[in-house]
């Protein structure tokens, strides 16, 4: 069976609706899919209807923002109960924090002479929460900058005038949210946090100590030595292994649905854990 346990729809920062996402998963011969939108489960109902139509097993998923040290990390929840009061409260808390951050960014942009940015970013976000990419798109649309990268370099990037720092909940808090809803907690894409290997290993160890269940050993089209190294680190920390494309939009071959290396045979797959509803 082909598992893809990390992807996004337009309910967060993906390009496709849940229905189109499932259609694409069917084309890519994915058997088990987890929709893991950032800090929301709003797309799961539509995804479930489409999954039933295409004969794909849908796993309830979410990707929570969390904090480790001074940096942000992402924790994927899989197989939880959608109606969990604790999970719903956690999502509400995260979205209130995002809304507050968006308002602060808009206020700072206004001081820099750019008005209407919150409304503009909300229009561009559509069904999704408002994030910095939407502000960047708005800045491009009004001609304040030439491209997305320029928006971050001039206004939204680290240390710039509209850079609003935010302290996300610590890993243990997020892991507890997921466990309270009956799910399993996975540390997402450990190689994407721009850490040295030593610091990455420290992050993974802290995640395991905090009660985490699995490590995303495969994230998109990554090199074989990276996969083997992550498999060893997962085993050393008694963590199961997960895999996913981290698909956001068509045209990115390195993050295409279902297109990534298989888990090494020595790994304990996350779908064998209690709480994973596959």
C-alpha positions, 0 to 999 in steps of 0.5 A: 500500500502507498501511504502519504501522511503529509499534504495540504489543501487550500484550507491552509497554504495548499493550492487545491481544494480537498476534492481536487487533492483527493482526485490527484491522490487517486491519479498518483495511486495513493492508498492512504492519505492524511490531509494535514493542514496547518492548525485546522481540520476545516477541510477534513469533511470535504476530503472524507467525501472525496476519499469515499468516492475514490476508494482512498483511506483518509486519515484525520490529520493536522500540522500544528505550529510549535516552539523549540528553543527560539525556533518554530517546529511543526508537529503532525497529528494523525488518527485523532478524533475530529470531535475531541473538545481538547483538539477543537479548543487547541485549534481555536487557540492557534487560530486566535494567535494567528489572527492576532499576529496578522493584525499586528503585521497589518498595523506595522505595515500601516505605519510604513505607509501601506494601508488595507493590508489585512483586508487584502491579505484576507481576500487572497487567503480565501478559506485559509488563515491569514499568514505572511505569504498572503501579506507578501502577495498583497504587497506584490499586487499593489506594486509595493514590491516586485516579487514575494522574496522582495516583500520578505526582504523589505518588510516581512523577514526577520528584523524587518519593520513588519516582522512580528515574532510569536511564541507558539506552544511548546512541543509537549503541549502540542503532543498532549493535545494530539494524545488527548484526541486519541491520535499520534504525534509526528515531528515533521520534516526534521531536515527543514529547520536549518539546524546542524545535525547535532541540534537536529538530533537534540530536537528529536531527542527532546520531542521523544522525551516530551512523549512524541510518537514518530519522526517523519523519516521521509519528506518528499524527494530526499536523498537516500543517505538522509533517509537512512540517517533519519531512520537510525535517529528515529530508532535510537529515540524509540520513535516510529517512522512516518512518510509524506510528500508535504504536497502544496501545489502542482508543479513541484516534483520534489513534493508531489503526492505519493512520490517519495522513497519508501521507508527503510525496511528496518523502520517501525511504520507509524501506521502500526502504532495504536491510535493510527486509524489505518 
